[in-house]
Amino acid sequence: MENTLLLFSLLLLLVPSSAQMPGFVSLDCGGEEFFTDDLGLNWSPDELHYGETSFIEVVNETRKQYTSLRHFPADSRKYCYTMNVTSRTRYLLRATFLYGNFDSNNVYPSFDISLGATHWSTIVISDAKTIEMRELIFLATSPTVSVCLSNATTGQPFISTLELRQFNGSVYFTDYEQRFYLSVSARINFGADSEDSIRYPDDPFDRIWLSDSIKKANYLVDIAAGTKKIATKLPIDVNRDELPPQKVMQTAVVGTNGSLTYRLNLDGFPGTGWAVTYFAEIEDLAPDESRKFRLVLPGNPELSKAIVNIEENAQGKYRLYEPGFTNLSLPFVLSFRFGKTSDSTRGPLLNAMEINKYLEKTDGSQDGAAIASFISQYSSADWAQEGGDPCLPVPWSWVECSSDAQPRIVKIKLSSMNLTGNIPSDLTKLSGLVELWLDGNSLTGPIPDFS
């Protein structure tokens, strides 16, 4: 493959496996072989001829998928993975980044990651030995999605792993999913007995539930006196709503002094969020005992009116109750408290919580469909495999676009690209096209009417 090739695309089929849920893709970026990890997840190499592969060694990180990465030039272009999905299906998309000083420069990279035309996040590396992770929940509306890296301000864009996890049914349905993605900010397992996360196979969707025992800055601080961890080995009925894993619901914290208080930073906020708490009564209360409490959220007095009675709300013990707010304004620094009511004999209980931020979709170029039809006739050509939106967040290498919110393609530069056959009539659908350069090719037939 020539060094002049500047962008790439990878098409992946979601192949069901008897060892894991259908719709799982685990891509080891820069890896060289297929393998199954200790969790039973099947990993595949990205098998790309684009970008460059580096191998790294990080102390205390032995997972095979984090011994390699793929990095790309720090230029004005974007580098995309295009992945096959099932339309009208919800997915969790996870990307991770472990720098490991792969370039021996000790220059921490900073670059953007996008989903199609939508800017997802800016990846800012601040520690060579720490994994940066981004997760997004989305409803697939087309047969493919593209994940692109671009706009490096320092260092080189790179990626360690890229994962897709398919959800079932109405899990993570929102009334706003046609216009917004859910960017995952916090997913916490309370009452955990260690710092280990809970994920697949305990969670069949491979969500990563962080332990509340992790010690890091601005994560679950200002804990109320009397906060106690409890656990049960009895099964929990979790077969509803977001289907949290039983292992998460079998632990909890209780406020023995009457309250639970926490403070944590929410990545990506302030903004409008989707926030859910997961409750299950896992203590045996005497007939004359009760557990009733309220949520107290500064600046939201209306939220404190509702009383939580887990056993009553869930219609029994050891059953999931999942109250939440699907349209809630939240700050970057979130302080919250659960306080027992005056007629409650037991303090509040909390098993888990999840907070996601609404990320508004960018519509992309108005010429997306027309240009996709055009390049489908040259699908084996390198220039036709760049992936993502033709104009956003940055244009393809052979395209120039207008500056409109939904850009139009104004220039196509395909000189000397070994094009043959007739000039495709699809180009006439590009109503904003001003310049078309096709010299140096072997095209035949009439010139389409662009008037």
Secondary structure, 3 states (H helix, E strand, C coil): CCCCCCCCCCEECCCCECCECCCCEEEECCCCCCEECCCCCEEEECCCCCCEEEECCCCCCCCHHHCEEEECCCCCCCEEEEEECCCCCEEEEEEEECCCCCCCCCCCCEEEEEECCEEEEEEECCCCCCCEEEEEEEECCCCEEEEEEEEEEECCCEECEEEEEECCCCCCCCCCCCCEEEEEEEEEECCCCCCCCECCCCCCCCCCEEECCCCCCCCCECCCCCEEEEECCCCCECCCCCCCCHHHHCEEEEECCCEEEEEEECCCCCEEEEEEEEECCCCCCCCCCCECEEEECCCCHHHHHCCECHHHHCCCCCECECCEEEEEEECCEEEEEEEECCCCCECCEECEEEEEEEEECCCCCCCHHHHHHHHHHHCCCHHHHCCCCCCCCCCCCCEEECCCCCCCEEEEECCCCCCEEECCHHHHHCCCCCEEECCCCEEECCCCCCC
